[in-house]
Amino acid sequence: MNMNWIIAGFAVLLVLASGFAAGYRKWKWRARGQREARIAHQSYRLATEMANEGFYVLSPVVSTAGAVTDWTVTDCNEQGAAYLGLQKHEVIGSNFSRFCSAASFANLLHICARAVEDGYYEDQHEEEADSPFRIRWVHRQLIATKSGLAIALRDISGEKYHALEMSRLVNEDAITTLPNRKWLTDAFPKMLEDARQKAALLFIDLDDFKNVNEALGHPVGDLLLRATAMRFKSVIGSQDQVVRLGGDEFAIVLTAMNNNGEAVRVAELVNEILRFPLELVKGKKTITASIGISIFPDDGKDTDTLLKCAEIAMYAAKDSGKAQHRFYNSSLYERLKGRLMLEHQLADAIEKDQFILHYEPRMDVASGKLSGMEALVRWQHPERGLVMPLEFIPLAESTGLILRLGDLIIDKACSQLALWRKAGLPVVPVSINISAHQFNSGNLSQTFFAAFDKYKINPQTVEIELTESTMLGDQSSTEKELAALRTIGVKLLIDDFGTGYSSLAQLQRLKMDILKVDRAFLSQLEKTAEGKIFVSAIISMAHALGMRVIAEGVETRAQLDILRSLSCDEVQGYYLSKPLPPEAMARLLADRESGLRNALPSDAAALQV
C-alpha cells in the first residue's frame, strides 16, 4: 500500500475520532445539563411543597389593546392551593379572577401592576372579608419574571394577633379594661388633630375612695372601680373616650365638642349617675367625684399640658367640697403650689416634731367630775403659729403622712400621761383618735404596746377612738385587731355614731366599750321632740349592749340638762371647756376631786381654766 494512502487513512481516522469525541462531549454536557435541570426542578418543587409559604407562578392575560386583564396560575404549591381552599389541580390553569370578588380582584390587579412596573413588591396586608385567601393577615412578596410574576404568601395572623394582644395589654387597664394613661399619651395627639373646634379633658378623682379601699379591702375597691368605669362610659358619645389614669383617677376625653357647656353637662352627668348606690359584695355604696376640666386649645395644645391643667382644676374642685367640677384658670396653679408647699412643710414638721397636743375635758354627768379627756393635735407652725387639724389632717390622710403623724400622736399622749403621773397628778383616761389608714396598717396594737412599755404607763389610762367607717374592712382582720387592743388593756370608743355605717349587729359583734354621739344630733336636741327621741334611743341601745355613752359638742346648759335626764354618762363640748394645753389640763387634773356638777353656772363653762 502506498505510504501516502496510509497517511491519508490515518488522518481520516483522526478526524473521525476527534468528531466522535467532540460529539460525545456535547452529548455528555447536554445530559448533565438536563439532569441538573431535573434536579433543580425537583429541588424547587421539594422546597416549595415543604415550605410554610404559598407559592404561585402567574402569566398575564393580555387584551387586544395590550392591557393585562387577568393572571393565569401556571404553577403553585400545595400550601398556595390550601390558602384558596382548593387542591393544586383545581388552581393550576385557572385565571385568578375565578377565585375573587370584583373588589378583591381589582386590588390584586393593582398590586400585580405595581410589581411588574417596579420589579418587586412586598407588604403586610389584612385580607378583607370577601378575600379568596383563607387567612386574616398575610405577608406578600411579588417578583417580576420574564414571563410574568412569582408570588409568595406567608400567613402572619398568629404574629399579628400576638402583637395586637401585647399592644392591648400595654395600653389597657387590667382592672377596668379601659384604655390606660399610656394609651392616652399615644392616642390623644391624634384625637386633638381630629377635633372639630374644641376638645376637653376631664380629670376625675373619686372622693374618699382611699377610705373605701382601706376599710372594705382591695377586692371590693376593684369592684367599685369597674362599676364606676361602666357608668362613666354610659355618659359619653361614640367619639369620646374614658381612660383610667391609675388609682382612683380617671379621664374623659371629649373631642366632638362645640362649646364649654358640653363639658359641664358631662361633668354633671358623672356625679348624677354616681348618686345611685353601687352594688358591692359587702352592700351598697354611694360615691362622688371631683372633676377638673381643661380645654383645647385654650389651656394647652399638647397632652401633658392639658392633663396638668385638668389635674390642677380637679384639686380646686376637691377643695371646694365633694361632687364639684371646676375649669382650669391660671390662678389655680398658684393654689396648687401652695398645697404642694404645705405638703412639703407637713412632712418636714413631722420630721422636726412641730406638733403639740391639746386636751378636751370630759365630764361625768352624774358626779360632775372630770372623767376623761380627748387628745387633739395642733401644728405649731414656725411662721403661721397654731394650725388647726382641719387644715392638715385631710392632707396627711391623702398623702399617707397620717401613719407617721399618728405614731407621733400616740407617743406624745403616752409621754404626757407619764409626765402627769410623775408629777403626782390623778390622771384620767386619754382618748386618741385613730384614722382608718392607721387602723388598717396592721400594727396598731404593737405601736400602743411599745409606747406603754417605753413610758411605763397603765394601758387602762388610754382609750382609742375609731370612726364607724374605720371598721368596715375585712371582718376577721378587724375583730382580730380589736381583740389585740383589748388584750393589752385599752378601751375602745366608737366615734361620730350615727353618721357612718354602724348597725346594732355590728356594735354587738365588735364589743366596743364606749359610744360617742355625734354633735350633729345634739343640735336638734332642744329644737324637736324627734331629736330628743333619737338621742334617747341611741343611749338606751348602747346601755343595753353594756356600753357607756358620751355626748360630744355640748354647747348649752339646756343640752346638758336634757342629756342628764336621758341618763347620758359623759359629756364634752365648748359649754364645759375648749381643748386645753397640757399645763392648763394639769391644773384641772389637780382639782378634779372637788366635783364640778354643782359648780356649773347657768351661763358659763365650769371647766374653763
Backbone torsions as a table, in degrees:
resi	resn	phi	psi	omega
1	MET	NA	137.2	179.8
2	ASN	-62.4	135.0	-178.3
3	MET	-58.9	-33.4	-179.9
4	ASN	-63.8	-40.1	177.7
5	TRP	-65.1	-36.7	179.6
6	ILE	-63.8	-44.5	-179.1
7	ILE	-64.7	-41.4	-179.5
8	ALA	-65.0	-41.1	179.3
9	GLY	-64.8	-39.2	179.2
10	PHE	-65.1	-38.3	179.0
11	ALA	-63.7	-40.6	178.8
12	VAL	-62.0	-44.2	179.0
13	LEU	-59.7	-40.5	178.7
14	LEU	-62.5	-41.9	179.8
15	VAL	-63.4	-45.2	179.7
16	LEU	-62.8	-43.5	179.9
17	ALA	-62.8	-41.4	-179.8
18	SER	-66.2	-38.7	177.9
19	GLY	-66.2	-41.0	179.1
20	PHE	-62.8	-41.5	-179.3
21	ALA	-63.8	-43.3	-179.8
22	ALA	-64.4	-41.0	178.8
23	GLY	-64.8	-40.0	179.7
24	TYR	-63.1	-39.9	-179.8
25	ARG	-66.2	-41.5	178.7
26	LYS	-62.9	-43.5	180.0
27	TRP	-61.6	-41.4	-178.9
28	LYS	-63.9	-43.8	-179.9
29	TRP	-65.8	-39.9	178.9
30	ARG	-63.4	-43.3	179.7
31	ALA	-63.7	-41.0	178.7
32	ARG	-64.1	-42.0	179.8
33	GLY	-62.3	-43.0	178.9
34	GLN	-64.3	-40.3	179.6
35	ARG	-64.1	-43.7	179.6
36	GLU	-65.0	-38.3	177.4
37	ALA	-63.9	-41.7	177.8
38	ARG	-61.7	-44.3	180.0
39	ILE	-63.8	-43.2	179.8
40	ALA	-61.9	-43.5	179.6
41	HIS	-64.8	-41.8	178.0
42	GLN	-64.3	-39.5	178.6
43	SER	-64.7	-42.3	177.9
44	TYR	-61.2	-46.3	-179.3
45	ARG	-62.8	-43.7	179.3
46	LEU	-61.7	-43.0	-178.1
47	ALA	-64.7	-43.8	-177.6
48	THR	-70.4	-35.7	-178.8
49	GLU	-73.0	-30.5	-179.1
50	MET	-87.5	-10.1	-176.3
51	ALA	-74.3	159.0	175.8
52	ASN	-86.1	-1.2	-179.2
53	GLU	-100.8	155.7	173.4
54	GLY	-94.1	127.7	-178.9
55	PHE	-113.3	140.9	177.1
56	TYR	-138.7	139.2	170.7
57	VAL	-112.7	122.9	-174.2
58	LEU	-119.0	143.8	171.7
59	SER	-120.8	144.4	-173.4
60	PRO	-76.4	148.6	169.3
61	VAL	-104.4	114.6	-171.1
62	VAL	-107.8	134.7	177.9
63	SER	-78.2	171.0	178.3
64	THR	-62.5	-24.1	179.1
65	ALA	-83.5	-3.6	178.1
66	GLY	91.6	7.3	179.8
67	ALA	-92.3	143.9	176.8
68	VAL	-79.4	116.9	-177.1
69	THR	-105.7	-14.3	-179.0
70	ASP	-164.9	174.4	176.8
71	TRP	-134.1	130.1	179.5
72	THR	-97.2	134.7	178.1
73	VAL	-82.4	109.3	178.7
74	THR	-91.3	-17.3	176.4
75	ASP	-163.4	153.5	173.5
76	CYS	-162.5	163.6	176.2
77	ASN	-98.6	175.7	-177.6
78	GLU	-61.9	-38.9	-179.6
79	GLN	-64.9	-39.6	177.5
80	GLY	-61.1	-42.2	177.3
81	ALA	-65.7	-40.4	-179.1
82	ALA	-63.5	-35.4	177.0
83	TYR	-59.1	-27.9	178.5
84	LEU	-93.7	-1.3	-179.7
85	GLY	75.6	26.8	-175.4
86	LEU	-132.1	175.7	171.2
87	GLN	-93.7	160.5	-177.3
88	LYS	-56.7	-43.7	-176.5
89	HIS	-66.2	-20.1	177.3
90	GLU	-81.9	-16.7	-176.7
91	VAL	-99.6	-47.7	-176.5
92	ILE	-62.4	130.7	-178.7
93	GLY	92.7	-9.3	-179.3
94	SER	-93.4	150.4	171.8
95	ASN	-79.9	145.5	-176.5
96	PHE	-66.6	-24.4	179.7
97	SER	-61.8	-21.8	179.0
98	ARG	-62.8	-31.4	-173.3
99	PHE	-94.0	-12.6	-167.4
100	CYS	-111.5	154.5	166.4
101	SER	-75.0	169.1	-178.1
102	ALA	-60.3	-45.1	-178.3
103	ALA	-66.9	-42.3	-179.4
104	SER	-65.9	-39.4	-179.4
105	PHE	-68.9	-37.0	178.0
106	ALA	-61.8	-40.5	177.7
107	ASN	-64.9	-40.0	179.2
108	LEU	-63.4	-44.9	178.8
109	LEU	-58.7	-40.4	-179.9
110	HIS	-63.9	-45.3	-179.5
111	ILE	-65.3	-42.5	180.0
112	CYS	-64.1	-39.0	179.3
113	ALA	-62.9	-40.1	177.6
114	ARG	-63.9	-40.8	-179.8
115	ALA	-64.9	-40.9	179.2
116	VAL	-65.6	-40.8	-177.7
117	GLU	-68.8	-43.2	-175.4
118	ASP	-94.6	-12.7	-178.4
119	GLY	88.1	-17.5	-177.2
120	TYR	-161.2	143.2	176.2
121	TYR	-146.2	138.3	179.9
122	GLU	-146.9	137.5	174.7
123	ASP	-161.5	174.1	169.7
124	GLN	-114.5	135.1	-167.3
125	HIS	-140.6	136.6	172.9
126	GLU	-93.7	118.9	-176.9
127	GLU	-68.9	144.1	176.4
128	GLU	-75.5	168.0	-178.4
129	ALA	-62.1	-31.1	-177.6
130	ASP	-95.6	13.7	179.2
131	SER	-66.7	144.3	177.7
132	PRO	-72.4	-19.5	-176.9
133	PHE	-83.3	133.7	-176.3
134	ARG	-90.8	46.8	176.2
135	ILE	-138.0	149.8	-175.7
136	ARG	-84.5	-51.9	-179.3
137	TRP	-118.3	135.4	-175.6
138	VAL	-136.7	141.5	170.9
139	HIS	-97.8	121.8	-173.5
140	ARG	-113.2	135.8	172.0
141	GLN	-130.9	124.9	178.5
142	LEU	-121.5	128.0	-178.7
143	ILE	-123.4	127.5	178.1
144	ALA	-75.5	135.5	175.6
145	THR	-119.8	177.3	179.9
146	LYS	-64.2	-31.2	-174.9
147	SER	-105.7	-4.0	-178.6
148	GLY	164.7	-124.1	-177.1
149	LEU	-137.4	146.1	168.3
150	ALA	-114.0	129.6	-175.8
151	ILE	-122.5	135.1	173.4
152	ALA	-122.3	127.4	178.1
153	LEU	-118.7	136.2	177.2
154	ARG	-128.1	132.0	179.3
155	ASP	-75.9	115.0	179.7
156	ILE	-115.4	21.4	-177.5
157	SER	-59.1	-43.4	-180.0
158	GLY	-60.4	-43.1	179.4
159	GLU	-64.3	-41.1	-179.4
160	LYS	-66.9	-44.0	178.9
161	TYR	-60.0	-40.9	179.2
162	HIS	-64.2	-44.4	-179.9
163	ALA	-63.7	-42.1	179.0
164	LEU	-65.2	-38.7	179.1
165	GLU	-66.2	-41.2	177.5
166	MET	-63.3	-40.9	178.3
167	SER	-64.1	-39.8	178.7
168	ARG	-62.9	-44.6	-178.7
169	LEU	-63.5	-36.9	-178.7
170	VAL	-72.8	-31.9	-172.8
171	ASN	-105.7	3.4	-176.8
172	GLU	-117.8	136.8	175.9
173	ASP	-71.7	129.6	-173.6
174	ALA	-68.1	-31.0	-174.7
175	ILE	-82.6	-47.0	-173.7
176	THR	-101.2	-11.8	-173.2
177	THR	65.0	10.1	174.2
178	LEU	-75.5	159.3	168.7
179	PRO	-57.1	148.8	-177.4
180	ASN	-105.6	-174.0	-176.7
181	ARG	-59.8	-38.9	179.6
182	LYS	-61.5	-44.2	178.4
183	TRP	-58.5	-44.2	-178.9
184	LEU	-61.5	-43.7	179.9
185	THR	-60.8	-39.4	-177.7
186	ASP	-78.9	-39.3	-170.8
187	ALA	-92.8	-26.0	-173.6
188	PHE	-60.3	-41.1	179.0
189	PRO	-55.5	-42.5	178.4
190	LYS	-67.6	-36.6	178.1
191	MET	-64.4	-36.7	178.4
192	LEU	-67.8	-37.1	177.0
193	GLU	-61.8	-37.4	-176.5
194	ASP	-84.2	-8.9	-178.1
195	ALA	-61.8	142.3	-176.2
196	ARG	-66.5	-61.7	177.6
197	GLN	-132.0	-49.0	-178.0
198	LYS	-126.7	157.7	171.2
199	ALA	-139.3	157.4	179.7
200	ALA	-133.2	146.7	173.8
201	LEU	-121.0	119.2	178.7
202	LEU	-100.9	117.9	178.0
203	PHE	-96.1	116.3	-172.1
204	ILE	-113.4	127.4	175.7
205	ASP	-122.1	124.6	-179.8
206	LEU	-72.6	128.3	-178.7
207	ASP	-71.5	131.5	174.5
208	ASP	60.1	21.4	179.6
209	PHE	-64.0	-33.1	-178.8
210	LYS	-60.0	-38.6	178.0
211	ASN	-65.4	-39.7	178.2
212	VAL	-63.1	-45.6	-178.4
213	ASN	-61.7	-42.4	-177.8
214	GLU	-74.5	-37.1	-175.8
215	ALA	-78.6	-41.0	-175.0
216	LEU	-99.6	-11.7	178.7
217	GLY	99.5	155.3	-176.3
218	HIS	-64.8	-37.9	177.8
219	PRO	-59.4	-41.1	178.1
220	VAL	-69.8	-37.2	176.3
221	GLY	-61.1	-40.9	177.7
222	ASP	-64.7	-39.0	177.8
223	LEU	-62.1	-41.6	178.1
224	LEU	-63.6	-40.5	179.0
225	LEU	-62.7	-41.9	179.8
226	ARG	-65.2	-42.9	179.6
227	ALA	-64.9	-39.7	178.9
228	THR	-64.6	-42.5	-179.9
229	ALA	-59.4	-41.9	178.9
230	MET	-63.0	-38.8	179.2
231	ARG	-67.9	-39.8	177.6
232	PHE	-60.0	-41.6	-178.5
233	LYS	-64.6	-26.3	-176.8
234	SER	-75.5	-12.7	-175.6
235	VAL	-106.0	5.2	-177.4
236	ILE	-112.3	163.8	178.1
237	GLY	-85.0	174.7	-176.4
238	SER	-67.3	-24.4	-178.8
239	GLN	-92.2	-3.1	-177.5
240	ASP	-99.7	173.4	-175.0
241	GLN	-147.2	143.4	172.8
242	VAL	-106.0	136.5	-177.3
243	VAL	-129.9	139.3	170.5
244	ARG	-97.3	117.9	-177.2
245	LEU	-81.5	-23.9	-177.6
246	GLY	136.7	152.0	180.0
247	GLY	58.2	-126.6	177.8
248	ASP	-105.9	26.0	-177.3
249	GLU	-109.2	132.6	178.3
250	PHE	-126.9	165.6	171.9
251	ALA	-135.6	145.3	170.9
252	ILE	-119.7	127.1	179.4
253	VAL	-105.4	121.7	178.5
254	LEU	-110.8	113.5	-176.8
255	THR	-107.4	-28.5	179.8
256	ALA	-92.0	67.2	-170.8
257	MET	-123.8	136.1	179.1
258	ASN	-101.4	-31.9	-177.8
259	ASN	-150.4	166.9	-176.8
260	ASN	-65.3	-24.3	179.8
261	GLY	-60.6	-29.2	178.9
262	GLU	-67.4	-35.1	176.7
263	ALA	-68.3	-38.7	176.9
264	VAL	-62.0	-42.8	-179.0
265	ARG	-60.3	-42.8	179.6
266	VAL	-67.7	-41.6	179.2
267	ALA	-60.8	-42.2	178.6
268	GLU	-66.9	-37.3	178.1
269	LEU	-64.5	-36.6	179.2
270	VAL	-57.9	-51.4	-178.5
271	ASN	-74.5	-27.2	176.3
272	GLU	-66.9	-41.8	-177.9
273	ILE	-75.8	-21.7	176.8
274	LEU	-78.1	-14.2	-179.2
275	ARG	-67.3	-25.3	177.4
276	PHE	-74.6	126.5	-175.8
277	PRO	-56.3	139.6	177.2
278	LEU	-86.7	134.1	178.7
279	GLU	-81.1	113.1	178.8
280	LEU	-115.6	170.0	-178.9
281	VAL	-59.5	-38.0	-175.9
282	LYS	-103.0	35.3	177.3
283	GLY	109.8	-167.3	-177.9
284	LYS	-95.7	150.5	179.6
285	LYS	-143.6	133.0	174.5
286	THR	-105.1	137.2	-178.3
287	ILE	-135.9	156.0	177.0
288	THR	-122.9	173.8	-177.4
289	ALA	-138.4	143.3	171.3
290	SER	-99.8	131.1	-170.2
291	ILE	-127.6	127.1	173.0
292	GLY	-108.8	140.7	-174.6
293	ILE	-124.2	128.1	170.4
294	SER	-118.6	148.8	-174.0
295	ILE	-116.2	132.9	171.5
296	PHE	-96.0	131.3	5.0
297	PRO	-98.7	7.1	-172.9
298	ASP	-59.9	-45.6	-174.3
299	ASP	-96.2	-11.4	-179.6
300	GLY	168.7	160.7	-177.4
301	LYS	-120.5	9.2	178.0
302	ASP	-137.3	164.4	-173.5
303	THR	-60.0	-49.7	-174.9
304	ASP	-60.5	-43.3	-178.4
305	THR	-66.0	-44.0	-178.7
306	LEU	-66.8	-38.2	176.2
307	LEU	-63.4	-45.5	-178.8
308	LYS	-62.2	-44.4	-178.9
309	CYS	-65.4	-41.7	-180.0
310	ALA	-66.0	-36.5	178.9
311	GLU	-67.4	-40.4	177.0
312	ILE	-61.4	-42.8	178.4
313	ALA	-65.0	-34.3	178.2
314	MET	-63.6	-42.0	178.0
315	TYR	-62.9	-36.1	177.1
316	ALA	-65.4	-39.6	177.8
317	ALA	-64.6	-40.9	-179.3
318	LYS	-66.3	-38.5	178.2
319	ASP	-66.4	-24.0	-179.7
320	SER	-82.6	-7.6	-177.2
321	GLY	121.9	171.5	-176.6
322	LYS	-75.4	158.5	175.4
323	ALA	59.1	40.6	-179.6
324	GLN	-116.0	159.5	171.2
325	HIS	-132.7	148.1	-179.7
326	ARG	-141.3	142.1	170.6
327	PHE	-83.6	151.0	177.4
328	TYR	-72.4	140.6	164.3
329	ASN	-145.1	161.5	-171.2
330	SER	-61.2	-28.5	-178.9
331	SER	-67.4	-25.9	179.9
332	LEU	-65.6	-28.2	-179.8
333	TYR	-62.7	-39.1	179.0
334	GLU	-65.6	-36.6	177.8
335	ARG	-66.1	-39.5	179.1
336	LEU	-65.5	-40.3	177.6
337	LYS	-59.6	-38.7	177.4
338	GLY	-64.2	-39.7	179.9
339	ARG	-66.0	-43.7	179.3
340	LEU	-64.7	-36.4	177.6
341	MET	-65.7	-41.7	178.5
342	LEU	-63.9	-38.7	177.8
343	GLU	-61.8	-43.7	178.7
344	HIS	-64.1	-42.6	-180.0
345	GLN	-65.5	-35.5	179.7
346	LEU	-65.5	-44.4	178.0
347	ALA	-62.1	-40.1	178.8
348	ASP	-67.3	-36.7	-179.7
349	ALA	-66.0	-38.4	177.0
350	ILE	-65.6	-41.3	179.7
351	GLU	-63.2	-38.5	-176.3
352	LYS	-96.3	2.8	178.3
353	ASP	55.4	65.0	178.6
354	GLN	-98.1	24.0	-175.5
355	PHE	-112.7	145.6	175.7
356	ILE	-129.7	161.4	177.5
357	LEU	-111.3	136.5	167.7
358	HIS	-109.3	159.6	-172.7
359	TYR	-128.7	122.9	178.4
360	GLU	-94.9	118.6	-175.5
361	PRO	-68.2	150.5	170.2
362	ARG	-117.4	143.4	-178.7
363	MET	-117.5	135.2	171.4
364	ASP	-72.5	121.0	-173.7
365	VAL	-65.6	-38.7	-176.7
366	ALA	-68.5	-43.2	-174.9
367	SER	-97.5	-20.3	-176.0
368	GLY	76.8	7.7	-177.7
369	LYS	-95.3	157.0	175.2
370	LEU	-61.8	124.6	-175.6
371	SER	-116.2	-14.3	-178.9
372	GLY	177.8	-175.7	178.4
373	MET	-156.3	154.7	177.3
374	GLU	-110.3	126.6	178.9
375	ALA	-79.9	126.6	-178.6
376	LEU	-126.6	128.2	-173.5
377	VAL	-84.3	146.3	174.2
378	ARG	-132.2	145.2	178.4
379	TRP	-99.8	115.4	178.2
380	GLN	-86.6	82.7	-174.9
381	HIS	-71.8	134.2	-175.9
382	PRO	-64.1	-22.3	-178.0
383	GLU	-112.4	-37.5	-173.6
384	ARG	-94.5	-9.4	-177.4
385	GLY	82.8	-146.2	-175.0
386	LEU	-77.0	119.8	179.1
387	VAL	-105.9	129.1	-176.7
388	MET	-77.2	153.6	-174.4
389	PRO	-61.8	-30.0	-179.4
390	LEU	-60.1	-22.1	-178.0
391	GLU	-84.6	-26.9	-174.9
392	PHE	-122.1	-20.0	-179.9
393	ILE	-63.6	-46.3	177.1
394	PRO	-58.2	-38.1	178.1
395	LEU	-66.3	-40.5	177.9
396	ALA	-62.4	-38.5	179.8
397	GLU	-70.1	-41.7	-177.2
398	SER	-71.3	-24.2	-178.7
399	THR	-99.9	-6.6	-178.5
400	GLY	86.1	-2.3	179.4
401	LEU	-70.4	-11.2	-178.0
402	ILE	-62.3	-27.9	178.8
403	LEU	-64.4	-49.2	179.4
404	ARG	-67.4	-39.6	179.4
405	LEU	-66.7	-40.4	179.3
406	GLY	-61.5	-43.3	177.7
407	ASP	-62.4	-37.7	179.6
408	LEU	-65.7	-40.1	179.7
409	ILE	-65.7	-43.1	177.7
410	ILE	-59.2	-45.3	-179.5
411	ASP	-63.0	-43.0	-178.6
412	LYS	-66.0	-42.3	-179.2
413	ALA	-64.1	-43.2	179.7
414	CYS	-67.5	-38.7	177.9
415	SER	-62.1	-41.4	-179.6
416	GLN	-67.0	-39.5	176.6
417	LEU	-59.4	-41.5	179.5
418	ALA	-64.6	-38.6	179.4
419	LEU	-66.8	-42.4	178.9
420	TRP	-64.9	-40.2	178.9
421	ARG	-65.0	-40.5	179.2
422	LYS	-63.9	-30.4	178.6
423	ALA	-80.5	-0.4	177.6
424	GLY	81.5	16.2	-178.5
425	LEU	-83.3	144.4	177.6
426	PRO	-78.4	91.9	-173.4
427	VAL	-70.8	152.6	173.3
428	VAL	-117.1	162.5	-178.1
429	PRO	-58.5	140.3	175.6
430	VAL	-109.4	126.1	177.4
431	SER	-97.2	139.0	-176.8
432	ILE	-120.2	127.8	178.9
433	ASN	-76.7	133.0	-179.5
434	ILE	-118.9	128.1	179.8
435	SER	-77.6	161.8	177.8
436	ALA	-60.4	-40.3	179.5
437	HIS	-59.7	-44.3	-178.1
438	GLN	-70.3	-40.9	-179.7
439	PHE	-63.6	-39.0	-177.1
440	ASN	-86.7	4.2	177.9
441	SER	-70.3	-21.6	174.0
442	GLY	94.4	-2.4	-178.5
443	ASN	-131.3	26.8	-176.3
444	LEU	-64.8	-45.2	-178.9
445	SER	-62.4	-37.8	178.3
446	GLN	-65.9	-37.1	178.9
447	THR	-62.7	-45.5	179.2
448	PHE	-66.9	-41.9	-179.7
449	PHE	-60.9	-41.1	179.1
450	ALA	-64.4	-40.2	179.2
451	ALA	-67.1	-40.7	178.4
452	PHE	-62.0	-41.1	-179.3
453	ASP	-69.6	-37.9	-178.3
454	LYS	-64.7	-43.0	-174.5
455	TYR	-103.6	1.1	176.5
456	LYS	53.1	52.5	179.8
457	ILE	-112.0	157.3	179.7
458	ASN	-76.2	122.8	180.0
459	PRO	-58.2	-23.6	-179.5
460	GLN	-71.7	-8.9	176.0
461	THR	-91.0	6.3	-179.6
462	VAL	-123.5	134.7	174.6
463	GLU	-123.7	151.1	-178.5
464	ILE	-116.7	125.8	177.9
465	GLU	-98.7	123.7	179.5
466	LEU	-123.3	135.1	175.7
467	THR	-77.9	162.8	-179.1
468	GLU	-61.1	-42.6	-177.6
469	SER	-67.2	-23.1	179.3
470	THR	-60.4	-31.9	-172.0
471	MET	-101.9	25.8	-179.4
472	LEU	-92.0	5.1	-179.7
473	GLY	-74.0	-163.1	178.5
474	ASP	-54.9	126.1	-173.2
475	GLN	-59.8	-42.7	-176.2
476	SER	-65.3	-42.7	179.6
477	SER	-69.8	-35.6	177.5
478	THR	-63.4	-49.2	-179.0
479	GLU	-64.7	-35.2	179.1
480	LYS	-65.1	-42.5	-179.7
481	GLU	-68.2	-41.6	178.2
482	LEU	-63.9	-40.1	178.1
483	ALA	-63.1	-39.7	179.3
484	ALA	-64.0	-38.5	178.7
485	LEU	-68.1	-40.6	177.4
486	ARG	-63.7	-37.3	-177.5
487	THR	-59.6	-36.9	-179.2
488	ILE	-83.5	-3.3	169.1
489	GLY	106.0	3.5	-178.3
490	VAL	-86.8	154.1	175.1
491	LYS	-94.5	151.3	-174.5
492	LEU	-113.9	126.9	178.5
493	LEU	-111.3	139.2	171.1
494	ILE	-100.8	119.3	-170.7
495	ASP	-94.9	153.1	175.3
496	ASP	54.9	42.2	-176.9
497	PHE	-61.1	138.5	177.6
498	GLY	99.1	-6.8	-179.6
499	THR	-107.3	-3.9	-175.4
500	GLY	-120.4	-125.5	-168.6
501	TYR	-123.8	12.0	-174.3
502	SER	-67.8	149.6	173.2
503	SER	-130.6	167.6	178.6
504	LEU	-60.2	-41.2	-179.9
505	ALA	-63.6	-39.6	-179.6
506	GLN	-66.9	-42.2	178.4
507	LEU	-60.7	-40.0	-179.9
508	GLN	-67.7	-39.9	-177.2
509	ARG	-70.5	-40.0	-174.8
510	LEU	-80.5	-16.1	174.1
511	LYS	55.3	55.8	177.2
512	MET	-77.8	156.7	-177.2
513	ASP	-91.7	-37.3	-173.6
514	ILE	-136.6	141.6	177.3
515	LEU	-115.8	129.6	178.1
516	LYS	-104.8	121.9	179.0
517	VAL	-80.2	126.9	-177.8
518	ASP	-63.8	145.5	-177.5
519	ARG	-60.6	-21.8	-179.3
520	ALA	-61.5	-31.9	-179.2
521	PHE	-78.6	-26.6	-179.4
522	LEU	-70.7	-25.7	-179.2
523	SER	-65.5	-22.4	179.5
524	GLN	-97.9	-2.5	-173.4
525	LEU	-61.5	-41.6	-178.7
526	GLU	-87.8	-17.5	-168.5
527	LYS	-90.8	-39.0	-174.9
528	THR	-133.1	153.7	175.8
529	ALA	-66.8	-34.5	-179.9
530	GLU	-63.3	-38.6	179.2
531	GLY	-61.0	-42.3	179.2
532	LYS	-67.4	-40.3	179.8
533	ILE	-63.3	-40.2	-177.6
534	PHE	-65.2	-46.6	179.3
535	VAL	-64.4	-38.0	178.2
536	SER	-61.8	-40.3	179.6
537	ALA	-65.0	-40.5	179.2
538	ILE	-63.2	-45.3	-178.9
539	ILE	-63.2	-45.2	-179.4
540	SER	-62.6	-41.9	179.7
541	MET	-63.2	-45.9	-179.3
542	ALA	-62.8	-43.4	179.3
543	HIS	-63.1	-37.3	178.2
544	ALA	-63.5	-27.5	178.6
545	LEU	-92.1	6.1	178.4
546	GLY	78.1	23.5	-178.4
547	MET	-106.6	145.3	170.8
548	ARG	-82.5	158.1	-177.1
549	VAL	-123.3	131.4	174.5
550	ILE	-116.6	129.1	173.8
551	ALA	-99.3	122.4	180.0
552	GLU	-105.8	152.5	179.7
553	GLY	85.3	26.5	177.8
554	VAL	-71.8	122.2	-175.0
555	GLU	-121.0	-11.1	-179.0
556	THR	-135.1	159.1	176.3
557	ARG	-65.2	-34.8	-179.8
558	ALA	-62.4	-41.6	177.5
559	GLN	-61.5	-42.9	179.9
560	LEU	-62.1	-42.5	-179.0
561	ASP	-65.0	-41.5	179.2
562	ILE	-64.9	-42.8	179.8
563	LEU	-63.5	-36.3	176.9
564	ARG	-64.4	-40.9	-179.5
565	SER	-68.3	-23.9	179.2
566	LEU	-91.1	5.5	178.6
567	SER	66.1	33.1	172.9
568	CYS	-67.8	140.8	-172.7
569	ASP	-80.1	-46.9	-176.2
570	GLU	-138.7	159.5	177.5
571	VAL	-139.1	156.4	170.7
572	GLN	-150.2	156.5	-179.1
573	GLY	154.5	174.2	-174.6
574	TYR	-68.1	-20.8	175.8
575	TYR	-63.4	-33.4	179.0
576	LEU	-86.4	-51.9	-178.9
577	SER	-173.5	145.5	167.9
578	LYS	-76.6	163.8	175.4
579	PRO	-57.3	137.4	-173.8
580	LEU	-112.3	146.2	173.1
581	PRO	-68.5	163.9	-174.3
582	PRO	-54.2	-41.0	-176.8
583	GLU	-67.9	-37.2	177.5
584	ALA	-71.3	-36.4	178.1
585	MET	-66.3	-32.3	178.2
586	ALA	-63.7	-40.6	178.6
587	ARG	-64.9	-36.6	179.0
588	LEU	-69.4	-36.3	177.0
589	LEU	-62.9	-38.7	-178.7
590	ALA	-66.2	-26.3	-176.4
591	ASP	-101.6	4.5	-169.9
592	ARG	-63.4	-26.8	-177.1
593	GLU	-74.3	-14.2	-176.2
594	SER	-72.3	-17.2	-179.2
595	GLY	84.7	140.1	-173.5
596	LEU	-121.1	-17.3	-173.2
597	ARG	-60.4	-48.1	-177.2
598	ASN	-73.0	-18.3	-178.1
599	ALA	-84.0	-7.5	-176.5
600	LEU	-69.2	114.3	174.5
601	PRO	-75.9	169.8	-177.6
602	SER	-77.6	-18.5	-174.0
603	ASP	-137.3	21.6	180.0
604	ALA	-143.3	158.0	-178.9
605	ALA	-85.4	119.9	-175.4
606	ALA	-71.8	-26.4	-176.3
607	LEU	-94.5	0.5	-178.3
608	GLN	-66.1	130.2	-178.3
609	VAL	-112.9	NA	NA
